[in-house]
Amino acid sequence: MESTILAALWAAGTPLTPGQVQGMIGAELARTTVTTILSRLYEKGAVDRTRAGRGFAYTPTEDEPGLTARRMHSELRKQEDRSTVLARFVSQLTDEDERLLRDLLGEETS
């Protein structure tokens, strides 16, 4: 549900109220549920909010790649043996992704 709501915010490109988000994603979720999810996303730092009448309008704090990177960092921080986690992550990369990662790391260390 979080991904669906974030996708609606990214597509809008402008702050949205919970009611507007609900309208974009369809009536499958109640407005109160959308509000709860947006509040949780706000607590996680995934969205920012500004006053809009008696409630709030929400904006994503990052684009989709940025949010994915944040989630990856969050998962990594949960592990004591980061070396093993990273080694297993790298061992599961496709050849193309491994080349890309090597290129990115080469640029940062140069």
C-alpha positions in Angstrom: 0.0 0.0 0.0 2.9 2.4 0.8 4.3 1.8 -2.7 0.9 2.6 -4.3 0.5 5.8 -2.4 4.1 6.9 -3.1 3.5 6.2 -6.8 0.5 8.5 -6.7 2.5 11.2 -5.1 5.3 10.9 -7.6 2.8 10.9 -10.5 1.1 14.0 -9.2 4.3 16.1 -8.9 2.5 18.4 -6.4 1.4 18.0 -2.8 -1.7 15.9 -2.3 -4.2 15.6 0.6 -5.2 12.1 1.7 -8.5 12.6 -0.2 -6.7 13.4 -3.4 -4.4 10.4 -3.0 -7.5 8.2 -2.5 -9.0 9.7 -5.6 -5.9 8.9 -7.6 -5.5 5.3 -6.5 -9.2 4.4 -6.5 -11.8 3.7 -3.9 -10.2 0.4 -2.8 -8.8 2.2 0.4 -10.8 4.3 2.8 -9.5 7.9 3.2 -8.7 7.1 6.9 -6.5 4.2 5.8 -4.7 6.5 3.3 -4.2 9.1 6.0 -2.8 6.4 8.4 -0.4 5.2 5.7 0.7 8.8 4.9 1.3 9.4 8.6 3.5 6.4 8.8 5.4 7.4 5.7 5.9 10.8 7.3 7.3 9.2 10.4 9.7 7.2 8.3 10.9 10.3 6.5 9.6 9.1 3.1 7.1 12.1 2.7 7.0 15.6 4.0 3.8 17.4 4.8 2.4 20.9 4.9 -0.8 22.3 6.3 -3.7 22.2 3.9 -6.9 23.5 5.6 -7.5 21.3 8.7 -5.3 18.6 7.5 -2.0 18.1 5.6 -0.9 17.8 2.0 2.0 15.3 1.4 5.0 15.3 -0.9 7.6 12.6 -1.3 11.0 13.5 0.1 12.9 11.4 -2.5 12.3 10.0 -6.0 11.8 6.3 -6.4 15.5 5.4 -6.8 16.3 7.4 -3.7 13.7 5.6 -1.7 15.0 2.2 -2.8 18.5 3.2 -1.8 17.2 4.3 1.6 15.5 1.0 2.1 18.7 -0.9 1.2 20.6 1.2 3.7 18.0 0.5 6.4 18.2 -3.2 5.8 22.0 -3.2 5.9 22.0 -1.2 9.2 19.9 -4.0 10.8 22.7 -6.5 10.4 25.7 -7.0 12.6 27.7 -8.9 10.0 27.6 -6.3 7.2 30.5 -7.8 5.4 28.6 -11.1 4.8 25.5 -9.3 3.8 27.3 -7.2 1.3 29.3 -10.2 0.0 26.1 -12.1 -0.6 24.4 -9.2 -2.2 27.3 -8.7 -4.6 27.5 -12.5 -5.4 23.8 -12.3 -6.5 24.3 -9.4 -8.9 24.0 -10.0 -12.6 27.1 -9.4 -14.6 25.7 -6.1 -15.9 24.8 -4.9 -12.4 28.3 -5.9 -11.1 30.0 -3.9 -13.9 27.8 -0.9 -13.1 28.6 -1.1 -9.4 32.3 -1.4 -10.2 32.1 1.6 -12.4 30.3 3.6 -9.7 32.7 2.6 -7.0 35.6 3.5 -9.3 34.3 7.0 -9.9 33.9 7.6 -6.1 37.3 6.4 -5.2 39.2 8.2 -8.0 
